Amino acid sequence: MNQIDLSVNYLGFNLRNPVIIGSSGLTDSVEKIKNLEKFGAGAVVLKSLFEEQILIESVKIIKENQTDYPGVDEYIAAYTRDHYLEDYLKLVEESKQAVDIPVIANINCISDNDWISFATKIEKAGADALELNIAILPSDINVNSTDNEKKYFAIIEKVRAQISIPISLKMSDYSAGLANLIQQLSYTGNVDNFVLFNRYYRPDIDIDTLKVITSSLYSMPSEISTSLRWIALLSGNIKKELVASTGVHDGRGVIKQILAGASAVQMVSAIYKKGAEYINVVLKDIEKWMKEKRFESIDDFKGKVSYDQAENPTVFERTQFMRYFSNIK
Ligand SMILES: Cc1cc2nc3c(=O)[nH]c(=O)nc-3n(C[C@H](O)[C@H](O)[C@H](O)COP(=O)(O)O)c2cc1C
């Protein structure tokens, strides 16, 4: 048997392995990124530049600097935005100089307004690709799903017009017509791959204080099933790379997602809990499994248990536990 080859194609880059460290505080400094590379990360996605945060920063500074001069508010808003952005661009530039693995910038956005011009600066700073984390919570009772989904199309069209580096779209699973939406987005030619899915902030209620609190910040391994289902259902139909995110906590999780048809995976919670060294453990576990199964490359098993290739694919479509309900007393 030949040497095990873990390399994969991702957004036109040859990654040494499919384990990407997702956007988070794990990727907010050059030192942390160097460490992630050292322990084997295939690529990194930088922490998000938040559209929301940029606006809040501007308002905060304006409030602190109340003046009567006309036009000053706009000046301060623009200054603050640029300042905040400068730090981000520095992170992109310095990370690119410090590591050989691809560095993907990330913007968290909800509109196609103000922030779009930032994409050009990010490209100029040297980012290998841009991941758009389009965070649309369909919570407005006056907005129907078509209008919510239009935002995705508007954003990617405007960003594509600004930059030529690959664009990755990190989505949520909140969509009534998810499969069709992803297919239509793939047809636009404005997106190079899809990250399924972002894990949103989860609220909880403290029954002692009667206050809203943050539920678990980190995912559980059992949360893998949502992205696994959709990667399996879509990988045979969508002619773009699909990248799994949420609930990938170990080598087994990576293997499952690739069997379902993922091109790569993103890991965050498990690395927060176990440290950058754990990437090495994950990679070793994948290699061990590949040896046992006599697979020499990732392509040898990619998609083998996708909807199109699994022996019993309807399980991916099953929504009811009918059989179990009738048997479990
Ligand atoms: C502490 C923390 C910070 C995060 N920050 C970001 C962020 O800035 N941008 C983003 O797109 N996703 C962010 N995420 C979401 C992760 O990139 C990822 O999609 C999510 O945690 C699911 O993956 P996991 O199950 O491997 O943790 C964050 C997650 C955590 C736990």
The ligand as a Tripos MOL2 file, in Angstrom:
@<TRIPOS>MOLECULE
LIG
   31    33     1     0     0
SMALL
NO_CHARGES

@<TRIPOS>ATOM
      1 C1        -16.1990   31.1710   20.6070 C.3       1 LIG1
      2 C2        -16.6840   31.0840   19.1820 C.ar      1 LIG1
      3 C3        -16.4920   32.1730   18.3330 C.ar      1 LIG1
      4 C4        -16.9710   32.1220   17.0260 C.ar      1 LIG1
      5 N1        -16.7750   33.1930   16.1930 N.ar      1 LIG1
      6 C5        -17.1770   33.1290   14.9090 C.ar      1 LIG1
      7 C6        -16.9380   34.1970   14.0140 C.ar      1 LIG1
      8 O1        -16.3450   35.2320   14.3560 O.2       1 LIG1
      9 N2        -17.3760   34.0680   12.7360 N.ar      1 LIG1
     10 C7        -18.0090   32.9460   12.2720 C.ar      1 LIG1
     11 O2        -18.3430   32.8750   11.0800 O.2       1 LIG1
     12 N3        -18.2500   31.9060   13.0970 N.ar      1 LIG1
     13 C8        -17.8500   31.9780   14.3780 C.ar      1 LIG1
     14 N4        -18.0740   30.9120   15.2170 N.ar      1 LIG1
     15 C9        -18.7630   29.7300   14.6880 C.3       1 LIG1
     16 C10       -17.7490   28.6670   14.2550 C.3       1 LIG1
     17 O3        -16.9600   29.1150   13.1590 O.3       1 LIG1
     18 C11       -18.4440   27.3680   13.8210 C.3       1 LIG1
     19 O4        -19.2290   27.5940   12.6670 O.3       1 LIG1
     20 C12       -19.3290   26.7840   14.9190 C.3       1 LIG1
     21 O5        -18.7010   26.8700   16.1810 O.3       1 LIG1
     22 C13       -19.6670   25.3330   14.6370 C.3       1 LIG1
     23 O6        -18.5140   24.5430   14.5470 O.3       1 LIG1
     24 P1        -18.0290   23.5870   15.7610 P.3       1 LIG1
     25 O7        -19.1270   22.6470   16.0330 O.co2     1 LIG1
     26 O8        -16.7820   22.9220   15.2520 O.co2     1 LIG1
     27 O9        -17.7580   24.4890   16.9070 O.co2     1 LIG1
     28 C14       -17.6190   30.9460   16.5380 C.ar      1 LIG1
     29 C15       -17.7590   29.8560   17.4010 C.ar      1 LIG1
     30 C16       -17.3140   29.9160   18.7030 C.ar      1 LIG1
     31 C17       -17.4860   28.7150   19.5930 C.3       1 LIG1
@<TRIPOS>BOND
     1     1     2 1
     2     2     3 ar
     3     2    30 ar
     4     3     4 ar
     5     4     5 ar
     6     4    28 ar
     7     5     6 ar
     8     6     7 ar
     9     6    13 1
    10     7     8 2
    11     7     9 ar
    12     9    10 ar
    13    10    11 2
    14    10    12 ar
    15    12    13 ar
    16    13    14 ar
    17    14    15 1
    18    14    28 ar
    19    15    16 1
    20    16    17 1
    21    16    18 1
    22    18    19 1
    23    18    20 1
    24    20    21 1
    25    20    22 1
    26    22    23 1
    27    23    24 1
    28    24    25 2
    29    24    26 1
    30    24    27 1
    31    28    29 ar
    32    29    30 ar
    33    30    31 1
@<TRIPOS>SUBSTRUCTURE
     1 LIG1         1 GROUP 0 **** ****
